Amino acid sequence: IGRAVLQATTARQINDDGRQAHFDLLVQADSRQAGEGGQGHAVPGGRKLRARHEVDVRVLLAQRKLHQQLASALPVALQTNKDDRHAFENSVIKAFEDACGDAEKRCKSAIEAAKVACSKHEEEKAGSVANLELAEKKAAKALEQKNAAQGFHDQKQAEKEKAETALKGAEQASEASKAEVQEVTGKKEAFEAEVEQVLPVLKEGDFAPKDWRLRQKTIARLSHLLEQSDAPESMVAGAQLAFKDKPESRGQFAVKTVEATEACLKTYSQALAQAIVGASEKSEELRGDMVAKEEVAKASQSEYEAAMDALITADNEWADAESEVVGFKKSIQGFGPRGEDLEVELRGSQTSFERFQELMGQFESLRDQLPAPALEVAAEGVEATTSTPAAEGEEAEVPVEGAEATTSTLAAGGEQA
């Protein structure tokens, strides 16, 4: 058992960051040893441990040298009768006790750290579950807002398309009205120009007898003008005869026919002028309607763009909320393996500490030399593996090969601690 607890000391000598263990192994021989002139101090089993008046501290603080010193000294110190132990042996035991006390603190710290990690992990898990619920509610609300924004967007899009269609129709009607005004105006101007070329020469009879063909062509042009004026056929036929004669040769019927023809052409020209006025008024009205529809279309376009922006914003918020939900779900899924690892780590620390306490109990039994069957068997094993006492005046060599083999259990516990 003494050799079993030895490795706990060597495992704590030099920490990973290079700190040297705090062992006070600087002991001088007592007055009794000095009086014996450097003679060895007798211990059970016939061993002799040469007293040393000075101990090289630099050598003892070196890891390998310190291991050799404790490997040789600690088992022997534990086998020495409690009341007969040398001051050096007590210092070795005290050094080992200090190291084990530090190891115990490290074990407890590891357990406490593992518990804190488990507790923190559970808190984080609970917090993530609560956050997931809030995120899901937020995502559901965001989806409702997105659907509402989509419906509003669709409504404004339909209104925009309707306004654009109405505007397009108003523009077409306005263009058609403008074209009608231009057409009637051109028709009136052409009609009046034709009347001015035909009616005066026929009314005055300015054609020479030899120009009868030109006169007939002019009469034909007049007949066409009368037809345009919606004159009755009888007037057209009478005018063809009445305008053949000279003014002085025309009879009473011919004169009335000429007057009726002139009046019909004038009436038609006035009708064309009135048509122009009506078409112009209608064109202005249609233009005003088109301007109003342009304003409606602009307002619909602005509302549609606002609805589009609102839809994009709502869609982005919903996407962010859904992404947050997915993130929390993945985080919660990762809590399972992480929790298992932390539980394994906690159980390992607790098991290591329990084993450490068990070995410390055995060490304390050896240190205090309490009677126990198991300790007696262990002591016999230690004595059986001890070499033959060294010659007087020579330093005893304590075999440590068996100690290294039997200390693996505590070494593992110490390393975990």
C-alpha positions in Angstrom: 0.0 0.0 0.0 2.9 2.3 0.8 4.2 1.8 -2.7 0.7 2.2 -4.1 0.4 5.7 -2.8 3.9 6.7 -3.9 2.9 7.6 -7.4 0.4 10.2 -6.2 3.5 12.2 -5.0 5.4 12.0 -8.2 2.3 13.0 -10.2 2.1 16.2 -8.3 5.8 17.3 -8.3 5.9 19.5 -11.4 2.7 21.0 -12.8 2.0 21.4 -16.5 2.9 25.1 -16.4 6.3 24.3 -14.9 5.5 25.1 -11.3 7.6 23.2 -8.9 5.8 21.3 -6.1 6.1 22.8 -2.7 8.0 20.0 -0.8 10.1 20.9 2.1 12.6 18.0 2.1 15.6 19.9 3.6 16.2 18.0 6.8 19.3 17.6 8.8 20.2 14.6 10.9 19.2 14.9 14.6 21.6 15.0 17.5 21.1 11.3 18.1 22.4 10.5 14.6 25.2 12.9 14.9 26.2 11.3 18.2 26.4 8.0 16.5 29.0 9.3 14.1 27.0 8.8 11.0 25.9 5.3 11.9 22.7 4.1 10.1 19.4 4.2 11.9 17.8 0.7 12.4 14.4 0.1 10.9 12.1 -3.0 10.9 13.2 -5.7 8.5 16.9 -5.2 9.1 17.2 -2.1 6.8 19.5 0.8 7.6 19.0 4.2 6.3 22.2 6.3 6.3 21.6 9.7 8.0 22.4 12.7 6.0 23.4 16.0 7.5 22.7 18.0 4.4 20.3 17.5 1.5 20.9 19.1 -1.8 17.7 21.1 -2.4 18.4 21.7 -6.1 18.6 17.9 -6.6 15.5 17.2 -4.6 13.5 19.8 -6.6 14.5 18.1 -9.9 11.7 15.8 -10.9 13.7 12.7 -11.6 15.9 13.0 -8.6 12.9 13.7 -6.4 11.1 10.7 -7.7 14.1 8.5 -6.8 14.3 10.0 -3.3 10.7 9.5 -2.5 10.6 6.1 -4.2 13.3 5.0 -1.8 12.3 6.9 1.3 8.5 6.8 1.5 7.9 3.0 1.7 10.6 2.7 4.3 9.3 5.6 6.3 5.8 4.1 6.4 7.2 0.7 7.6 9.2 2.3 10.4 7.5 2.2 13.8 5.6 5.4 14.3 7.4 6.3 17.5 10.8 5.5 16.0 10.6 7.5 12.8 13.4 9.8 12.0 12.8 13.5 11.4 13.7 12.9 7.7 11.1 10.2 7.5 8.5 12.4 9.0 9.4 15.1 6.5 9.0 12.7 3.7 5.5 11.7 5.0 4.6 15.3 5.5 5.7 16.2 2.0 3.5 13.4 0.6 0.6 14.6 2.8 1.0 18.1 1.4 1.0 16.8 -2.1 -2.0 14.6 -1.5 -3.8 17.6 0.1 -3.2 19.6 -3.0 -4.4 16.7 -5.1 -7.5 16.4 -3.0 -8.2 20.1 -3.7 -7.7 19.6 -7.4 -10.1 16.6 -7.3 -12.8 18.6 -5.5 -12.2 21.5 -7.8 -12.6 19.2 -10.8 -15.9 17.8 -9.4 -17.2 21.3 -8.6 -16.2 22.5 -12.1 -18.0 19.6 -13.7 -21.1 20.2 -11.6 -21.0 23.9 -12.5 -20.6 23.0 -16.2 -23.6 20.5 -16.0 -25.7 23.1 -14.2 -24.8 25.8 -16.7 -25.5 23.4 -19.5 -29.0 22.7 -18.1 -29.6 26.4 -17.7 -28.6 27.1 -21.3 -30.7 24.2 -22.5 -33.8 25.5 -20.6 -33.0 29.0 -21.9 -32.8 27.7 -25.4 -36.1 25.9 -25.1 -37.7 29.1 -23.8 -36.1 31.1 -26.6 -37.3 28.6 -29.1 -40.9 29.0 -27.9 -40.6 32.8 -28.2 -38.9 32.5 -31.6 -41.7 30.2 -32.9 -44.3 32.6 -31.7 -42.4 35.5 -33.3 -42.1 33.5 -36.5 -45.9 32.7 -36.5 -46.7 36.4 -36.0 -44.2 37.3 -38.8 -45.9 34.8 -41.1 -49.3 36.4 -40.4 -47.9 39.8 -41.1 -46.3 38.5 -44.3 -49.6 37.0 -45.5 -51.4 40.2 -44.7 -48.7 42.2 -46.5 -49.0 39.8 -49.5 -52.8 40.3 -49.6 -52.4 44.1 -49.4 -49.8 43.9 -52.1 -52.1 41.9 -54.4 -54.9 44.3 -53.8 -52.8 47.3 -54.7 -51.4 45.5 -57.7 -54.9 44.9 -59.0 -55.8 48.5 -58.4 -52.7 49.7 -60.2 -53.4 47.5 -63.2 -57.0 48.7 -63.3 -55.8 52.3 -63.1 -53.3 51.7 -65.9 -55.9 50.1 -68.1 -58.3 53.0 -67.5 -55.6 55.5 -68.3 -54.7 53.7 -71.4 -58.3 53.8 -72.5 -58.6 57.5 -71.7 -55.4 58.2 -73.7 -56.8 56.3 -76.6 -60.1 58.2 -76.4 -58.3 61.5 -76.2 -56.2 60.7 -79.1 -59.2 59.6 -81.1 -61.0 62.9 -80.2 -58.1 64.9 -81.3 -58.0 63.1 -84.6 -61.7 63.7 -85.0 -61.3 67.4 -84.5 -58.5 67.5 -87.0 -60.5 65.4 -89.5 -63.6 67.6 -89.3 -61.5 70.7 -89.5 -59.7 69.5 -92.5 -63.0 68.4 -94.1 -64.6 71.8 -93.5 -61.5 73.6 -94.9 -61.5 71.4 -98.0 -65.2 71.7 -98.5 -65.2 75.5 -98.2 -62.2 75.7 -100.6 -64.0 73.5 -103.1 -67.1 75.6 -102.8 -65.1 78.8 -103.3 -63.7 77.4 -106.5 -66.9 76.0 -108.0 -70.0 78.0 -106.8 -69.0 81.6 -107.8 -68.0 80.8 -111.4 -71.1 78.8 -111.9 -73.4 81.3 -110.3 -72.0 84.2 -112.4 -71.8 82.1 -115.6 -68.3 83.2 -116.4 -67.7 80.3 -118.9 -67.4 81.1 -122.6 -69.4 79.0 -125.0 -66.3 77.3 -126.1 -65.5 76.3 -122.5 -68.7 74.2 -122.2 -66.6 71.1 -121.2 -64.9 72.9 -118.4 -68.4 74.2 -117.3 -69.7 70.6 -117.2 -66.8 69.5 -115.1 -67.4 72.3 -112.7 -71.1 71.4 -112.5 -70.0 67.8 -111.7 -67.8 69.1 -108.9 -70.8 71.1 -107.6 -73.0 68.0 -107.7 -70.4 66.2 -105.6 -70.4 69.0 -103.1 -74.2 68.8 -102.8 -74.0 65.1 -102.3 -71.5 65.7 -99.4 -74.0 68.2 -98.0 -76.8 65.6 -97.9 -78.8 67.6 -100.5 -81.8 65.8 -102.0 -81.4 64.2 -105.4 -83.9 66.6 -106.8 -81.7 69.5 -105.9 -78.7 67.8 -107.4 -80.5 67.2 -110.6 -82.0 70.7 -110.8 -78.6 72.3 -110.1 -77.1 70.5 -113.0 -79.6 72.2 -115.3 -79.8 75.6 -113.6 -76.1 76.3 -113.6 -75.8 75.6 -117.4 -77.6 78.9 -118.3 -76.2 82.4 -117.9 -77.7 84.3 -115.1 -79.8 86.5 -117.4 -81.2 83.4 -119.1 -82.3 81.6 -116.0 -85.9 81.2 -115.3 -87.7 81.6 -111.9 -87.2 77.9 -111.0 -83.6 78.0 -112.0 -83.0 81.1 -109.8 -84.6 79.3 -106.8 -82.5 76.3 -107.5 -79.4 78.3 -107.5 -80.4 80.0 -104.2 -81.3 76.7 -102.6 -78.0 75.2 -103.7 -76.1 78.1 -102.2 -78.1 77.8 -99.0 -77.5 74.1 -98.8 -73.8 74.4 -99.2 -73.7 77.2 -96.6 -75.7 75.1 -94.1 -73.4 72.2 -94.5 -70.4 74.4 -93.9 -72.0 75.7 -90.7 -72.7 72.1 -89.7 -69.1 71.3 -90.1 -68.1 74.2 -88.0 -70.5 73.1 -85.3 -69.1 69.6 -85.5 -65.7 71.0 -85.0 -66.8 72.8 -81.9 -68.5 69.7 -80.5 -65.4 67.6 -81.3 -63.1 70.1 -79.6 -65.3 70.2 -76.5 -65.4 66.4 -76.4 -61.6 66.3 -76.9 -61.1 68.7 -74.0 -63.4 66.6 -71.8 -61.5 63.4 -72.7 -58.2 65.2 -72.0 -59.4 66.2 -68.6 -60.5 62.6 -67.9 -57.2 61.4 -69.0 -55.4 63.8 -66.7 -57.5 62.6 -63.8 -56.8 59.0 -64.6 -53.1 59.8 -64.8 -53.3 61.1 -61.2 -55.2 58.0 -60.2 -52.5 55.8 -61.9 -49.7 57.7 -60.2 -51.4 57.3 -56.8 -52.0 53.6 -57.5 -48.3 53.2 -58.5 -47.1 54.9 -55.2 -49.4 52.7 -53.1 -48.3 49.6 -55.0 -44.6 50.5 -54.4 -45.3 51.1 -50.7 -47.1 47.8 -50.5 -44.2 46.1 -52.3 -41.7 47.6 -49.8 -44.0 46.5 -46.9 -44.1 43.0 -48.4 -40.3 42.8 -48.8 -39.9 44.0 -45.2 -42.4 41.5 -43.9 -40.9 38.7 -45.9 -37.4 39.5 -44.6 -38.6 39.6 -41.0 -40.4 36.2 -41.5 -37.2 34.7 -43.0 -35.1 36.1 -40.1 -37.6 34.7 -37.6 -37.6 31.3 -39.3 -33.8 31.3 -39.4 -33.7 32.0 -35.7 -36.1 29.1 -35.0 -33.9 26.8 -37.1 -30.8 28.0 -35.2 -32.4 27.3 -31.8 -33.5 23.8 -32.9 -30.0 22.9 -34.0 -28.7 24.3 -30.7 -31.1 22.2 -28.7 -30.2 19.1 -30.7 -26.6 19.7 -29.8 -27.4 19.8 -26.1 -28.0 16.0 -25.9 -24.4 14.9 -26.8 -22.9 17.7 -24.9 -24.9 16.9 -21.8 -23.8 13.3 -22.0 -20.2 14.3 -22.3 -20.5 16.5 -19.2 -22.2 13.7 -17.2 -19.4 11.3 -18.2 -16.8 13.9 -17.1 -18.6 14.4 -13.8 -18.9 10.7 -13.1 -15.2 10.3 -14.0 -14.2 13.0 -11.6 -16.3 11.6 -8.8 -15.0 8.1 -9.4 -11.4 9.4 -9.4 -12.0 11.2 -6.2 -13.6 8.2 -4.5 -10.6 6.0 -5.5 -8.3 8.8 -4.3 -10.0 8.9 -0.9 -9.8 5.1 -0.7 -6.1 5.1 -1.3 -5.7 8.0 1.1 -7.4 6.0 3.7 -5.0 3.2 3.2 -2.1 5.6 3.3 -3.4 7.1 6.6 -3.7 3.6 8.1 -0.1 2.9 7.2 1.0 6.3 8.5 -0.9 5.9 11.8 -0.1 2.1 11.8 -3.7 1.1 12.5 -4.2 -2.7 12.7 -5.9 -4.2 9.7 -5.6 -7.6 8.0 -5.3 -6.0 4.6 -2.5 -3.8 5.8 -0.6 -6.7 7.3 -0.7 -8.6 4.0 0.5 -5.5 2.2 3.3 -5.0 4.6 4.4 -8.6 4.1 4.4 -8.0 0.3 6.6 -5.0 0.8 9.0 -6.8 3.0 9.2 -9.8 0.7 10.3 -7.6 -2.2 12.9 -5.7 -0.2 16.5 -6.5 -1.0 19.1 -7.8 1.4 20.2 -5.2 3.9 23.2 -3.3 2.6 26.5 -3.5 4.2 27.2 -1.3 7.1 28.4 2.1 6.1 26.7 1.8 2.7 23.4 3.6 1.7 20.5 1.2 1.4 19.0 0.7 -2.0 15.2 0.3 -1.9 13.8 -1.5 -5.0 11.2 0.7 -6.7 10.3 -1.5 -9.6 7.4 -3.1 -7.8 6.3 0.3 -6.5 6.0 1.7 -10.0 3.9 -1.3 -11.1 1.5 -1.1 -8.1 1.0 2.6 -8.1 -0.7 2.8 -11.5 -4.1 3.0 -10.0 -3.4 6.0 -7.9 -1.4 7.6 -10.6 -4.4 7.5 -12.9 -6.5 9.0 -10.1 -3.8 11.7 -9.5 -3.5 12.6 -13.2 -7.3 12.9 -13.6 -7.4 15.0 -10.5 
